[in-house]
Amino acid sequence: MKFRAHDTFFIRKGWLYKGMKNVVKDPAVFMGVNGNPMDILGIGANMVKALRYWLQAVGLTSEPTTGKRIQTLTSFCEVVFECDKYIEEMGTLWLLHYKLASNADDATAWYYFFNEFRLNEFTRDDYVMQLNSYIRLNDNEVSERSLDDDFNCIINTYVPRIKSNPKKVKPESNIDCPLGELGLIDIIRKKDRLYKKCSPKKDTLHPLILLAVILDNANGEEEIKISAIQNDKKNAGKIFNLDIITLVNLLNKIELLGYIKVVRTAGLDVIEIKKKIDFLECVREYYRIIND
């Protein structure tokens, strides 16, 4: 479990590209071996620490826990850096969100929020209290301040500042997190600080992105229950806040593309994988289709 490793800084626009680009140039960029990382990255010391964390939390880089602390691009990152290095496509944002929200070790608060936390409408107190119980059930203890900071960072990740602090937003500001474009959290009542989880807006989640996540959780199985896709931890239903209607509509689109067959027999709804393809191949196919 890891909490508050972001040092209260959520992902800013342009950060992930800047991080990937500089890791390619110098895998030890965050260690200051070949120059001051603040000067190289153009951000402050605490932001350097946060960016180092975020690159790993969203699955773009990996770093050994012992020995020489260099960062290397993951195989997922190599595809992203080749096909959408500036993080401009919605599909890339969905994939980064998937990697983050399924990362129980490095982004425990995000994992808990999307996979374990059952309330669709909630306040800070609701979330922190239930997360605290989850932590204690796993024989850990974390300060409430850290949990508060994680909650605030989650809100700032998914709620654009034009909604949360419209008077403080300037047109030229790039302070928003790019994942706010996904619309997965909204404000119900600002006065009461009451929030809600939201399903993806129509046509913002590409069918091949959904298929990539399903395949990543399939463990080689060629027949998968639709209920498992919707309800299993780290699978698409939980990670993307999908209701059953939205999920089935997307599965039907994947079927039209020829990758799966949706089978409904005797009350047991499943999908059958028709094309041999893995997560990364599916991601590459997404980029190929949108660029054709």
C-alpha positions in Angstrom: 0.0 0.0 0.0 1.2 3.5 -0.8 -0.5 6.8 0.1 0.3 10.5 -0.6 3.3 9.7 -2.7 2.2 12.5 -5.1 3.1 15.1 -2.4 -0.4 16.7 -3.1 0.5 17.4 -6.8 -1.9 15.8 -9.3 -0.8 15.2 -12.9 -0.6 18.4 -14.9 -1.0 18.7 -18.6 2.3 18.1 -20.4 3.9 16.4 -17.4 3.7 12.8 -18.7 5.2 13.7 -22.1 7.9 15.7 -20.4 8.7 12.7 -18.1 8.7 10.1 -20.9 10.9 12.3 -23.2 13.5 12.9 -20.5 13.6 9.3 -19.3 14.3 8.3 -22.9 17.2 10.8 -23.0 18.5 9.9 -19.5 17.1 7.0 -17.4 18.7 8.5 -14.3 17.1 12.0 -14.9 15.3 12.0 -11.5 18.5 11.1 -9.6 20.4 14.2 -10.7 23.4 12.3 -12.0 23.8 14.3 -15.2 22.3 17.6 -14.1 19.7 19.1 -11.8 16.4 17.5 -12.5 14.6 20.7 -11.6 16.4 22.6 -14.4 16.1 19.7 -16.9 12.3 19.2 -16.2 11.5 22.9 -15.6 9.5 22.2 -12.4 10.1 22.6 -8.7 11.7 20.0 -6.4 8.4 18.6 -5.0 6.9 18.4 -8.5 9.9 16.5 -9.6 9.2 14.0 -6.9 5.6 13.9 -7.9 6.3 13.3 -11.6 8.7 10.5 -10.8 5.9 8.9 -8.8 3.1 9.5 -11.4 5.1 8.0 -14.3 5.2 4.7 -12.3 1.7 4.9 -11.0 0.1 5.2 -14.5 2.3 2.4 -15.8 4.6 4.4 -18.1 7.9 3.7 -16.3 9.3 1.2 -13.9 12.1 1.7 -11.3 14.0 -1.0 -9.3 13.5 -0.9 -5.5 17.2 -1.6 -5.0 20.4 -0.9 -6.8 20.7 1.8 -9.4 17.5 3.9 -9.3 17.0 4.4 -13.0 13.6 4.5 -14.8 12.9 2.5 -17.9 9.9 2.7 -20.2 7.3 -0.1 -19.8 6.2 -2.0 -22.9 2.9 -0.1 -22.6 4.8 3.2 -22.5 6.7 2.3 -25.6 3.5 2.0 -27.6 2.1 5.2 -26.1 5.4 7.1 -26.8 5.4 5.9 -30.4 1.7 6.5 -31.2 0.6 9.4 -28.9 3.5 10.8 -27.0 1.7 14.1 -26.4 -1.2 12.3 -24.7 -3.8 13.8 -27.1 -6.2 10.9 -27.7 -9.0 10.0 -25.4 -8.1 6.4 -25.6 -4.7 7.1 -24.1 -6.3 8.9 -21.2 -8.6 5.9 -20.6 -5.6 3.6 -20.6 -3.6 5.7 -18.2 -6.7 5.9 -16.0 -7.0 2.1 -16.1 -3.3 1.6 -15.2 -3.7 4.1 -12.3 -7.0 2.8 -10.9 -5.9 -0.9 -11.0 -2.5 -0.1 -9.3 -3.3 -1.3 -5.8 0.4 -1.2 -4.7 1.4 2.3 -5.8 -1.9 4.1 -6.0 -3.9 2.4 -3.2 -6.4 5.3 -2.8 -7.3 5.3 -6.5 -7.6 1.5 -6.5 -9.9 1.6 -3.5 -12.0 4.4 -4.9 -12.8 2.6 -8.2 -12.7 -1.0 -7.1 -13.8 -1.3 -3.5 -15.7 1.9 -2.6 -19.4 1.2 -3.2 -21.0 4.6 -2.8 -22.0 6.4 -6.0 -22.7 9.7 -4.1 -20.2 10.6 -1.4 -18.4 13.2 0.6 -14.8 13.3 1.8 -15.9 11.9 5.1 -17.6 8.9 3.5 -14.6 8.0 1.5 -11.9 8.6 4.2 -13.9 6.7 6.8 -14.4 3.6 4.6 -10.8 3.7 3.2 -9.5 3.8 6.8 -11.5 0.7 7.6 -10.1 -1.0 4.5 -6.6 -0.1 5.5 -7.0 -1.5 9.1 -8.6 -4.7 7.7 -5.3 -5.1 5.9 -3.3 -4.6 9.1 -2.0 -1.2 8.2 -2.4 2.3 9.6 -2.2 5.6 7.7 -2.6 9.2 9.0 -5.9 10.9 8.3 -4.1 13.8 6.7 -2.6 11.5 4.1 -6.0 10.1 3.3 -7.4 13.6 3.1 -4.7 14.6 0.7 -5.3 11.5 -1.4 -9.0 12.3 -1.6 -8.3 15.9 -2.6 -5.9 14.6 -5.3 -8.5 12.2 -6.7 -11.0 15.0 -7.0 -8.5 17.3 -8.6 -7.5 14.4 -11.0 -11.1 13.9 -12.3 -12.9 17.2 -11.7 -11.8 20.1 -13.9 -11.0 23.3 -11.9 -13.5 25.2 -14.0 -16.1 23.2 -12.1 -14.5 23.2 -8.7 -12.9 26.7 -8.6 -14.2 28.6 -11.6 -13.2 32.0 -10.2 -9.6 30.9 -9.9 -9.2 29.5 -13.4 -7.4 31.6 -16.1 -7.8 30.7 -19.8 -4.0 30.2 -20.2 -3.7 27.9 -17.2 -2.6 24.4 -17.8 -3.1 23.3 -14.2 -5.9 20.8 -14.9 -5.2 17.1 -14.9 -5.8 15.6 -18.4 -7.8 12.8 -16.8 -10.5 15.3 -16.0 -11.6 15.0 -19.6 -12.9 11.5 -18.8 -15.7 12.9 -16.6 -15.7 10.1 -14.1 -16.5 12.3 -11.1 -18.8 15.3 -10.9 -20.0 17.7 -8.2 -23.6 17.3 -7.0 -23.7 20.2 -4.4 -20.6 22.3 -4.1 -21.8 23.8 -0.8 -22.0 20.4 0.8 -18.9 19.1 -1.1 -21.1 16.2 -2.3 -19.7 14.3 -5.3 -20.8 11.4 -7.5 -19.3 8.8 -9.8 -20.3 9.1 -13.4 -20.4 6.7 -16.4 -18.5 7.6 -19.5 -20.2 10.0 -21.8 -21.5 8.5 -25.1 -18.8 7.7 -27.6 -15.9 8.8 -25.4 -14.8 5.2 -24.6 -13.6 3.5 -27.7 -14.6 -0.2 -28.0 -11.0 -1.3 -28.5 -10.0 0.4 -25.3 -12.6 -1.6 -23.4 -11.5 -4.8 -25.2 -7.9 -4.1 -24.2 -8.9 -3.9 -20.5 -11.0 -7.1 -20.8 -8.1 -9.0 -22.4 -5.7 -7.7 -19.7 -7.9 -9.3 -17.1 -8.9 -12.5 -19.0 -5.7 -14.4 -18.0 -5.9 -16.3 -21.3 -9.5 -17.3 -20.9 -11.5 -17.4 -24.2 -14.9 -17.3 -22.6 -15.7 -14.5 -20.0 -18.8 -13.8 -18.1 -20.3 -10.4 -18.7 -21.0 -10.1 -15.0 -17.3 -10.6 -14.3 -16.4 -7.8 -16.7 -18.8 -5.5 -14.9 -18.2 -6.5 -11.3 -14.7 -8.0 -10.9 -12.0 -5.7 -9.3 -9.7 -4.1 -11.8 -12.0 -5.0 -14.7 -13.7 -2.6 -17.0 -17.0 -2.2 -15.2 -15.4 -1.1 -12.0 -12.5 0.9 -13.5 -14.7 2.9 -16.0 -17.9 3.2 -13.8 -19.9 1.3 -16.4 -23.5 0.5 -15.9 -24.8 -2.7 -17.5 -26.5 -0.9 -20.4 -23.4 1.1 -21.4 -21.3 -2.1 -21.1 -23.5 -4.2 -23.3 -23.7 -1.5 -25.9 -19.9 -1.4 -26.0 -19.6 -5.1 -26.2 -22.0 -5.2 -29.1 -19.7 -2.7 -30.9 -16.7 -4.9 -30.2 -18.7 -7.8 -31.7 -19.4 -5.8 -34.8 -15.6 -5.3 -35.2 -15.3 -9.1 -35.2 -13.2 -9.6 -32.0 -15.8 -11.2 -29.8 -19.1 -13.0 -29.9 -21.8 -12.1 -27.3 -23.6 -15.3 -26.2 -26.8 -15.3 -24.2 -27.9 -18.7 -23.1 -29.9 -20.0 -20.1 -29.4 -16.7 -18.3 -25.6 -16.9 -18.5 -24.3 -14.1 -20.6 -20.7 -14.4 -21.8 -18.4 -13.2 -24.5 -16.3 -15.5 -26.6 -12.9 -14.2 -27.8 -12.8 -14.7 -31.5 -9.4 -13.1 -32.4 -6.2 -14.0 -30.7 -4.9 -10.7 -29.5 -3.4 -9.4 -26.3 -3.6 -6.1 -24.4 -0.7 -4.4 -26.2 -1.8 -5.6 -29.7 -5.2 -4.3 -29.0 -3.8 -0.9 -27.9 -1.8 -0.8 -31.2 -4.9 -1.7 -33.2 -6.8 1.2 -31.5 -4.1 3.7 -32.6 -4.1 2.2 -36.1 -7.8 2.6 -36.5 -8.1 6.1 -35.3 -5.2 7.2 -37.5 -6.5 5.6 -40.7 
